C-alpha cells in the first residue's frame, strides 16, 4: 500500500519546537561530547559582555573617588586577566566543538544518502522525487544552514538568554520604560527579518529544479567521457550557454532575495539611529540632573548598547531558526516519508530450480497513462534460455525491470514457483539476479573492486581472473602494470585507465559472472561491440550459465538463435513466441526482421 507520494509534494507539519527536539536528539545520538563543550562555552560567552560593563565602572569610580593606586592597579590587572582568560577559553572551546558539529551534520548526510540508495527504484526516475532530494540536501549544504545551522543558533541562544537576564536586571534599575522601548525595537526587526527568510524559503522549488539542471550540465562539462562529443559535435558553446542560462536564473532569484535583505538592513539602521538618539539623550539628561553618576552613565551606556545588540542578535537567531525550521521540514519529509509499506514478515526465496510466470500482467509507468503492457502472459521454465527481441520502444527493458521487481506490476501478477514475487523479501530476491544493463556504470575503483563489488580483503582474486577471462578482458587487464589493481577512471587515481565502451561492457559482464546469480540477464550490454564479438560473448555466456535461467535482450537476432525460446515484442504486446526455427517457419515479423539483418551483415561483409 502506498503511504506517501512524492508527486503530492506535501509540506510536513513539523513545528519549530518539534524540529528543535529532532535536531537535539540527533546530536545527542551521534556525538554527546558536543554538549559538554557547549555547556562550558555557553557559560563563558554569556559572562563575557559583563566584564566590559562592570570593570570600567569600578575603575571610573576609583578614579573619581579615592584614587588609590594599588586599587586601580588591581582592577586593571583583574580586568585584563579575566578578559584574556575568558576570551582564550571561549576561542579554544569553539575550535574544539566545531569539528563535532561537522561530524553530526555528516551523520545526517549519511541518512540522506541511505534514503537515496534505498528508495524504491521508481523514484530514481521521478523528476519530483529528484527535486525533493535536491531540496532536502540544502538542509545539509554548509555549517550555517539547516541542521548544523540550527544547532549553532540553539547553543548561542542559551548563552544569549543567560546574558539577557543580566542585561534586563541592569536596565530595569534604570527605567522599565527604557527596557520596553528596546524590546519593541527588537521585535519589529525580528518580524521583518523572518518575512524575508520565509520568502527565501518559498523559492526552494524553483531553485531546486534550476540547480538540478545546472548541476547536470556542470557534470557534462567536467566529465571526460563526454569529451569527444563536446569537441567533434561542436556542442561546447551550446552546453555552456545552457549552463549560463540556468546560472542567470539562479542569479536573478538571488538578487531579489538580497534586495529584500538590503531593505531589512535599512530598517534596522533606522531603528538603531532612533534608538541611540532617544536612549543616550535620556542618559545625558539623567547625568545633567545628577540622577546618575558618571560611572553609572558608563555602565548604562555600555549595557544599553550591549542589550540592544544582544537582543537583536537573539531575535535574528530566532527568526533564523524559524526559517531553518522550513528547511528541516523539507529534510524530514524526504527522509521519513514511506513510499511503500512492506509486510513485516516476508517469505524467504526458495532454492532453485525456478519457474517464472507473467500472469495477465498490465503495466504503466508512474505518472503516465500509457500502458507498456496489457494482459501479458508468459512462462519462463527452469533452466530455459529466453531471448527478448523487438524494435526500440517495444518494452524489452521494461520486461527485465518487472521481472527483477524494480517496478511492481500495475495489474496481474508475476509468480516465482507459483508464488507472487511481492511475497518475498525484496533484498533477498535481488540477490538471485545477475543483470547486465544497457547503461554500464563503472566505479572509480580498481578493476577487481569493480568486478567483485566488495572490499579488497573479501575479494576472491582467482575468481576475478576467471570471470575476466570468460568476459574477454583478461589480456587487456594482464597488460596493465598493476593488473586487476589498476583503477578505472582517473578521478581518484592519476594512474587509472579510461576504458572504451566495449571494455566497460565486458567489465559489467564479468561483474555478473562473479555474482553468479540464479537468474542471468543480458539487457543489450554488448551494443558497443561488433556482431562477431557479441556473438562470441553470448555463446561463452550461454555455456557458463549451464542450467540456470538466462534471458538475453538484443537487437541482433543472430546472437540469440541458440536460445530455447524467443519472445518478440511489439508495442507492448507479445506478438510471436517460439524457437528460432519455429518463428522462421512462421515467416512473419521475426522472420522479416531476421532477413533484413542478415542482408545487412552480408552487405557489410562484402
Rosetta blueprint (number, residue, H / E / L):
1 X L
2 X L
3 X L
4 X L
5 X L
6 X H
7 X H
8 X H
9 X L
10 X L
11 X L
12 X L
13 X L
14 X L
15 X L
16 X H
17 X H
18 X H
19 X H
20 X H
21 X H
22 X H
23 X H
24 X H
25 X H
26 X H
27 X H
28 X H
29 X H
30 X H
31 X L
32 X L
33 X H
34 X H
35 X H
36 X H
37 X H
38 X H
39 X H
40 X H
41 X H
42 X H
43 X H
44 X H
45 X H
46 X H
47 X H
48 X H
49 X H
50 X H
51 X H
52 X H
53 X H
54 X H
55 X H
56 X H
57 X H
58 X H
59 X H
60 X H
61 X H
62 X H
63 X H
64 X H
65 X L
66 X L
67 X L
68 X L
69 X H
70 X H
71 X H
72 X H
73 X H
74 X H
75 X H
76 X H
77 X H
78 X H
79 X H
80 X H
81 X H
82 X H
83 X H
84 X H
85 X H
86 X H
87 X H
88 X H
89 X H
90 X H
91 X H
92 X H
93 X H
94 X H
95 X H
96 X H
97 X H
98 X H
99 X H
100 X H
101 X H
102 X H
103 X H
104 X H
105 X H
106 X H
107 X H
108 X H
109 X H
110 X H
111 X H
112 X H
113 X H
114 X H
115 X H
116 X H
117 X H
118 X H
119 X L
120 X L
121 X H
122 X H
123 X H
124 X H
125 X H
126 X L
127 X H
128 X H
129 X H
130 X H
131 X H
132 X H
133 X H
134 X H
135 X H
136 X H
137 X H
138 X H
139 X H
140 X H
141 X L
142 X L
143 X L
144 X L
145 X L
146 X H
147 X H
148 X H
149 X H
150 X H
151 X H
152 X H
153 X H
154 X H
155 X H
156 X H
157 X H
158 X H
159 X H
160 X H
161 X H
162 X H
163 X H
164 X H
165 X H
166 X H
167 X H
168 X H
169 X H
170 X H
171 X H
172 X H
173 X L
174 X L
175 X L
176 X H
177 X H
178 X H
179 X H
180 X H
181 X H
182 X H
183 X H
184 X H
185 X H
186 X H
187 X H
188 X H
189 X H
190 X H
191 X H
192 X H
193 X H
194 X H
195 X H
196 X H
197 X H
198 X H
199 X H
200 X H
201 X H
202 X H
203 X L
204 X H
205 X H
206 X H
207 X H
208 X H
209 X H
210 X H
211 X H
212 X H
213 X H
214 X H
215 X H
216 X H
217 X H
218 X H
219 X H
220 X H
221 X H
222 X H
223 X L
224 X H
225 X H
226 X H
227 X H
228 X H
229 X H
230 X H
231 X H
232 X H
233 X L
234 X L
235 X L
236 X H
237 X H
238 X H
239 X H
240 X H
241 X H
242 X H
243 X H
244 X H
245 X H
246 X H
247 X H
248 X H
249 X H
250 X H
251 X H
252 X H
253 X H
254 X H
255 X H
256 X H
257 X H
258 X H
259 X H
260 X H
261 X H
262 X H
263 X H
264 X H
265 X H
266 X H
267 X H
268 X H
269 X H
270 X H
271 X H
272 X H
273 X H
274 X H
275 X H
276 X H
277 X H
278 X H
279 X H
280 X H
281 X H
282 X H
283 X H
284 X H
285 X H
286 X H
287 X H
288 X H
289 X L
290 X L
291 X L
292 X L
293 X L
294 X H
295 X H
296 X H
297 X H
298 X H
299 X H
300 X H
301 X H
302 X H
303 X H
304 X H
305 X H
306 X H
307 X H
308 X H
309 X H
310 X H
311 X H
312 X H
313 X H
314 X H
315 X H
316 X H
317 X H
318 X H
319 X H
320 X H
321 X H
322 X H
323 X H
324 X H
325 X H
326 X H
327 X H
328 X H
329 X H
330 X H
331 X H
332 X H
333 X H
334 X H
335 X H
336 X H
337 X L
338 X L
339 X L
340 X L
341 X L
342 X L
343 X L
344 X L
345 X L
346 X L
347 X E
348 X L
349 X L
350 X L
351 X L
352 X L
353 X L
354 X L
355 X L
356 X E
357 X E
358 X E
359 X E
360 X E
361 X E
362 X E
363 X E
364 X E
365 X L
366 X L
367 X L
368 X L
369 X L
370 X L
371 X E
372 X E
373 X E
374 X E
375 X E
376 X E
377 X E
378 X E
379 X E
380 X E
381 X L
382 X L
383 X L
384 X L
385 X E
386 X E
387 X E
388 X E
389 X E
390 X L
391 X L
392 X L
393 X L
394 X L
395 X L
396 X H
397 X H
398 X H
399 X H
400 X H
401 X H
402 X H
403 X H
404 X L
405 X L
406 X L
407 X L
408 X L
409 X L
410 X L
411 X E
412 X E
413 X E
414 X E
415 X E
416 X E
417 X L
418 X L
419 X E
420 X E
421 X H
422 X H
423 X H
424 X E
425 X L
426 X H
427 X H
428 X H
429 X H
430 X H
431 X L
432 X L
433 X E
434 X E
435 X E
436 X E
437 X L
438 X L
439 X L
440 X L
441 X L
442 X L
443 X L
444 X L
445 X L
446 X E
447 X H
448 X H
449 X H
450 X H
451 X H
452 X H
453 X L
454 X L
455 X L
456 X H
457 X H
458 X H
459 X L
460 X L
461 X H
462 X H
463 X H
464 X H
465 X H
466 X H
467 X H
468 X H
469 X H
470 X H
471 X L
472 X L
473 X L
474 X H
475 X H
476 X H
477 X H
478 X H
479 X L
480 X L
481 X L
482 X L
483 X H
484 X H
485 X H
486 X L
487 X E
488 X E
489 X L
490 X L
491 X L
492 X L
493 X L
494 X L
495 X L
496 X L
497 X E
498 X L
499 X L
500 X L
501 X H
502 X H
503 X H
504 X H
505 X H
506 X H
507 X H
508 X H
509 X H
510 X H
511 X H
512 X H
513 X H
514 X H
515 X H
516 X L
517 X L
518 X L
519 X E
520 X E
521 X E
522 X E
523 X E
524 X L
525 X L
526 X L
527 X L
528 X L
529 X L
530 X L
531 X H
532 X H
533 X H
534 X H
535 X H
536 X H
537 X H
538 X H
539 X H
540 X H
541 X H
542 X H
543 X H
544 X H
545 X H
546 X L
547 X L
548 X L
549 X E
550 X E
551 X E
552 X E
553 X E
554 X L
555 X L
556 X L
557 X H
558 X H
559 X H
560 X H
561 X L
562 X L
563 X L
564 X L
565 X E
566 X E
567 X E
568 X E
569 X E
570 X E
571 X L
572 X L
573 X E
574 X E
575 X E
576 X E
577 X E
578 X E
579 X L
580 X H
581 X H
582 X H
583 X H
584 X H
585 X H
586 X H
587 X L
588 X L
589 X H
590 X H
591 X H
592 X H
593 X H
594 X H
595 X H
596 X H
597 X H
598 X H
599 X H
600 X H
601 X H
602 X H
603 X H
604 X H
605 X H
606 X L
